Amino acid sequence: RLLISEDLINQNEIKEAIEYLKESSFSKQELEYYDTYWDSVSREKTLIYSAEVKALEKGEKEGVQKEKITRIKIIIEQNMLSVSQIAQLFEVSEDFVLKIKKQTK
């Protein structure tokens, strides 16, 4: 174990240098294990990040869809446009608008 003051250990350059020293003292087998470990950590972080991005995208799509439905309901309730016009305006099918219309009655 290295005897280094806490102030030095908290500096990024020193931390990096210590890691290089530790790495250089590894046997071939330890170095392979070390590389495998960090590869798995990297893969796990990538998978977590990908899952978070997908969840955010899904949540955003669901939010947009809910907002679209809310606006369609308002237009239906105010009898402002025809089903065809609403479908065209919101880029949805007429069947979709009709389903919402049935729910709002």
Helices and strands as residue ranges (DSSP letters): H 6-9, H 12-24, H 28-77, H 83-90, H 94-104
